[in-house]
Amino acid sequence: MVTNNTILSAKDMSFLEEVVVRFGRIVSFDQLQEVFKKHYSLGGAKNRIARLARLGWLIRLKKGLFIVITDIGSLSTRDISLFTISQALNNDSYVSFENALQYHGMFDQMLSSVGSITFKQARRYKINEIEIRFFKIKKELYFGFAQERSDIGLVNIASKEKALLDILYFRSNVYYAGLVLEKLSAYKKNFDFILLKEYAKKFNLDIIRQIGFFLDHLGIDTMDLAKIISGKKGYSRMTKESVDFNSKWRLYFDRRIIK
């Protein structure tokens, strides 16, 4: 909570500057205490850190993790990207879904949330009215991302191919299935379809069937994917409402998606 009295003393300013120089803008409570206890008792350091948090110079992300605010004009986290904050909240994660597509220049709509993938616990956080959500995935499906440079560090961001597979895996409805086909069609020259198929093979039959169906629609060779499902019993549904059936992929699909 920010109070009306946001004036920072010269002493506190020097302490926070030392924190930023040594540890960066996103810091742990232990890192803050390491600097402050050089000038205060242990209890005094804790009280000083708590006071700076009340004044808004330290923004709590989660228990024991803070952003150091450097601009008195904003007293907010808006000068740090949400991707960076997401990475700080969970080091074992990567940004995916539309956020990753946007990073790769394939999504131009405004987004009101950040979606990240982790093999740890699924969690939600609210930062500056923006939701940062972590989706839990099997560890064997935790791949397909690279470290990219952000404003104050490195952030794990999904490849465009993995972002589409994550969308299909976690979001099964007409809009998202249509979004995947739309991006594959609009950016056909930008996708590595060999990589996309190799990634898809690591997923379940539902995803393999959908990717195979989409790639057939685009005229991309799918022989290797078809071999995987050949002779497999059962079927998959692209969405709960899908009623049209593709016998090659044993997939119920929604005809609205391919119009």
C-alpha positions as CSV (number, residue, x, y, z in Angstrom):
1,M,0.0,0.0,0.0
2,V,1.4,3.4,-0.9
3,T,1.0,6.3,1.5
4,N,0.8,10.0,0.8
5,N,4.3,10.5,2.2
6,T,6.5,9.0,-0.6
7,I,9.6,11.2,0.0
8,L,12.7,9.0,0.1
9,S,15.5,10.1,2.4
10,A,19.0,10.4,1.0
11,K,20.1,7.5,3.2
12,D,17.4,5.2,2.0
13,M,18.0,6.3,-1.6
14,S,21.7,5.3,-1.3
15,F,20.7,2.0,0.2
16,L,18.3,1.2,-2.6
17,E,20.8,2.3,-5.2
18,E,23.3,-0.2,-3.6
19,V,20.7,-2.9,-3.8
20,V,20.0,-2.2,-7.5
21,V,23.7,-2.1,-8.3
22,R,24.4,-5.4,-6.5
23,F,21.3,-7.4,-7.2
24,G,19.2,-5.7,-9.9
25,R,15.6,-4.3,-9.7
26,I,14.0,-7.6,-8.7
27,V,15.3,-8.7,-5.3
28,S,14.7,-11.1,-2.5
29,F,14.1,-10.1,1.1
30,D,17.4,-11.6,2.0
31,Q,19.2,-9.5,-0.5
32,L,17.6,-6.3,0.8
33,Q,18.4,-7.3,4.3
34,E,22.0,-8.0,3.4
35,V,22.4,-4.3,2.4
36,F,20.3,-2.8,5.2
37,K,21.7,-4.8,8.1
38,K,25.1,-3.1,7.4
39,H,23.5,0.1,8.7
40,Y,20.8,-1.1,11.1
41,S,20.3,-3.9,13.6
42,L,18.5,-7.0,12.3
43,G,15.2,-5.8,13.7
44,G,15.9,-2.2,12.4
45,A,16.6,-3.5,8.9
46,K,13.4,-5.5,8.8
47,N,11.4,-2.4,10.0
48,R,13.1,-0.2,7.4
49,I,12.4,-2.6,4.6
50,A,8.8,-2.8,5.7
51,R,8.5,1.0,5.8
52,L,9.8,1.3,2.3
53,A,7.3,-1.2,1.1
54,R,4.5,0.7,2.8
55,L,5.7,3.9,1.0
56,G,5.7,2.2,-2.3
57,W,9.5,2.1,-3.0
58,L,9.4,-1.7,-2.7
59,I,6.6,-3.5,-4.5
60,R,5.9,-7.0,-3.3
61,L,5.5,-9.6,-6.0
62,K,5.2,-12.5,-3.7
63,K,6.4,-13.5,-0.3
64,G,10.1,-12.6,-0.1
65,L,10.3,-11.1,-3.6
66,F,10.2,-7.3,-4.4
67,I,10.7,-4.8,-7.2
68,V,12.8,-1.8,-6.3
69,I,11.1,1.4,-7.6
70,T,13.4,4.0,-9.0
71,D,11.0,6.6,-10.4
72,I,9.2,8.8,-7.8
73,G,6.9,10.0,-10.6
74,S,5.4,6.6,-11.1
75,L,5.9,4.5,-7.9
76,S,4.8,1.5,-10.0
77,T,6.2,-1.5,-11.8
78,R,5.2,-0.2,-15.3
79,D,8.8,0.4,-16.3
80,I,9.6,-3.3,-16.0
81,S,8.2,-5.7,-18.5
82,L,5.6,-8.2,-17.3
83,F,7.7,-10.9,-19.0
84,T,10.6,-10.0,-16.7
85,I,8.3,-10.1,-13.7
86,S,6.9,-13.5,-14.8
87,Q,10.4,-14.9,-15.0
88,A,11.2,-13.6,-11.5
89,L,8.0,-15.1,-10.0
90,N,9.0,-18.5,-11.4
91,N,12.5,-19.2,-12.8
92,D,11.3,-22.6,-14.0
93,S,8.9,-21.2,-16.6
94,Y,8.6,-19.8,-20.0
95,V,6.3,-17.3,-21.6
96,S,3.9,-18.9,-24.2
97,F,0.5,-18.6,-25.9
98,E,-0.4,-15.3,-27.5
99,N,2.3,-13.5,-25.5
100,A,5.0,-15.5,-27.3
101,L,3.3,-15.1,-30.6
102,Q,3.3,-11.3,-30.0
103,Y,7.0,-11.4,-29.1
104,H,7.6,-13.1,-32.5
105,G,5.6,-10.5,-34.3
106,M,2.6,-12.7,-35.0
107,F,-0.1,-11.2,-32.7
108,D,-0.9,-7.5,-32.7
109,Q,-3.9,-7.4,-30.3
110,M,-3.6,-5.9,-26.8
111,L,-3.2,-8.5,-24.2
112,S,-4.5,-8.2,-20.6
113,S,-2.6,-11.1,-19.1
114,V,0.6,-13.1,-19.4
115,G,0.5,-16.9,-19.8
116,S,3.5,-18.9,-18.8
117,I,4.3,-22.7,-18.7
118,T,5.9,-24.4,-15.8
119,F,6.4,-28.0,-14.5
120,K,5.9,-26.6,-11.0
121,Q,2.7,-25.6,-9.3
122,A,0.1,-23.7,-11.3
123,R,-0.4,-20.2,-9.9
124,R,-2.0,-16.8,-10.6
125,Y,-0.7,-13.4,-9.6
126,K,-2.1,-9.9,-10.1
127,I,0.4,-7.2,-10.9
128,N,-0.8,-3.7,-11.8
129,E,-4.2,-5.1,-12.6
130,I,-2.5,-7.5,-15.1
131,E,-2.9,-11.3,-14.4
132,I,0.2,-13.4,-14.7
133,R,-0.8,-17.1,-14.8
134,F,1.4,-20.2,-14.7
135,F,0.0,-23.3,-16.4
136,K,1.5,-26.6,-15.2
137,I,2.7,-29.1,-17.8
138,K,4.3,-32.5,-17.7
139,K,8.0,-32.2,-17.4
140,E,8.5,-34.1,-20.6
141,L,6.6,-31.4,-22.4
142,Y,8.6,-28.6,-20.8
143,F,10.7,-27.7,-23.9
144,G,10.7,-25.5,-27.0
145,F,11.8,-22.2,-25.6
146,A,14.9,-20.0,-25.6
147,Q,16.4,-17.3,-23.4
148,E,15.7,-13.9,-24.9
149,R,17.0,-10.6,-23.6
150,S,14.5,-8.4,-21.9
151,D,14.7,-4.9,-20.2
152,I,16.6,-6.1,-17.2
153,G,17.7,-9.6,-17.8
154,L,16.9,-12.8,-19.7
155,V,13.5,-14.3,-20.1
156,N,12.4,-17.7,-21.4
157,I,10.1,-17.4,-24.3
158,A,8.5,-20.2,-26.3
159,S,9.3,-20.6,-30.0
160,K,6.4,-19.8,-32.3
161,E,6.0,-23.5,-33.0
162,K,5.8,-24.5,-29.3
163,A,3.4,-21.6,-28.5
164,L,0.9,-23.0,-31.0
165,L,1.1,-26.4,-29.5
166,D,0.7,-25.0,-26.0
167,I,-2.5,-23.2,-27.2
168,L,-3.9,-26.5,-28.5
169,Y,-2.9,-28.4,-25.4
170,F,-4.4,-26.0,-22.8
171,R,-7.2,-24.2,-24.7
172,S,-9.7,-26.4,-26.5
173,N,-12.3,-24.2,-28.2
174,V,-13.3,-22.8,-31.5
175,Y,-11.5,-19.5,-31.1
176,Y,-8.1,-21.0,-30.2
177,A,-8.3,-23.7,-32.8
178,G,-9.1,-21.1,-35.3
179,L,-6.3,-18.9,-34.0
180,V,-3.7,-21.7,-34.6
181,L,-4.8,-22.3,-38.1
182,E,-5.0,-18.6,-38.8
183,K,-1.3,-18.1,-37.7
184,L,-0.1,-21.1,-39.6
185,S,-1.8,-19.8,-42.7
186,A,-0.8,-16.1,-42.4
187,Y,2.8,-16.8,-41.4
188,K,3.3,-20.0,-43.4
189,K,6.8,-18.9,-44.6
190,N,7.9,-18.1,-41.1
191,F,7.2,-21.5,-39.4
192,D,9.6,-24.4,-39.3
193,F,7.1,-27.1,-40.1
194,I,9.7,-29.9,-39.6
195,L,10.3,-28.6,-36.1
196,L,6.5,-28.2,-35.5
197,K,5.9,-31.8,-36.4
198,E,8.8,-33.0,-34.2
199,Y,7.5,-31.1,-31.3
200,A,3.9,-32.3,-32.0
201,K,5.1,-36.0,-31.8
202,K,6.0,-35.5,-28.2
203,F,2.4,-34.6,-27.3
204,N,-0.6,-36.9,-27.1
205,L,-2.7,-38.2,-30.1
206,D,-5.2,-35.3,-29.7
207,I,-2.5,-32.8,-30.5
208,I,-0.9,-34.9,-33.3
209,R,-4.3,-35.3,-35.0
210,Q,-5.1,-31.6,-34.9
211,I,-1.7,-30.6,-36.2
212,G,-1.9,-33.2,-38.9
213,F,-5.3,-31.9,-39.9
214,F,-4.2,-28.3,-40.0
215,L,-1.0,-29.1,-42.0
216,D,-3.1,-31.1,-44.5
217,H,-5.3,-28.0,-45.0
218,L,-2.1,-26.0,-45.8
219,G,-0.7,-28.5,-48.1
220,I,2.2,-29.5,-45.8
221,D,3.5,-33.1,-45.9
222,T,2.1,-35.0,-42.9
223,M,3.2,-38.6,-43.8
224,D,5.3,-38.9,-40.6
225,L,2.4,-37.8,-38.4
226,A,0.0,-40.1,-40.2
227,K,2.2,-43.1,-39.5
228,I,2.0,-42.4,-35.8
229,I,-1.8,-42.6,-35.7
230,S,-2.1,-45.4,-38.3
231,G,-4.0,-48.3,-36.7
232,K,-4.8,-46.4,-33.5
233,K,-8.2,-46.9,-32.2
234,G,-10.5,-44.2,-30.8
235,Y,-10.8,-40.6,-32.0
236,S,-10.2,-37.1,-30.9
237,R,-12.3,-33.9,-30.7
238,M,-10.9,-30.5,-31.7
239,T,-13.5,-28.9,-29.5
240,K,-16.5,-30.1,-27.4
241,E,-18.9,-28.9,-30.1
242,S,-17.1,-30.5,-33.1
243,V,-19.4,-32.8,-35.1
244,D,-17.7,-33.1,-38.6
245,F,-15.4,-36.1,-38.8
246,N,-12.1,-36.5,-40.7
247,S,-11.4,-40.2,-41.2
248,K,-7.7,-39.9,-42.0
249,W,-7.0,-38.3,-38.6
250,R,-10.0,-39.8,-36.8
251,L,-10.7,-36.3,-35.6
252,Y,-14.0,-34.5,-35.0
253,F,-13.5,-30.9,-36.1
254,D,-15.6,-27.7,-36.3
255,R,-16.2,-26.7,-40.0
256,R,-16.3,-23.0,-39.0
257,I,-12.5,-23.2,-38.4
258,I,-11.6,-24.1,-41.9
259,K,-13.9,-21.7,-43.8
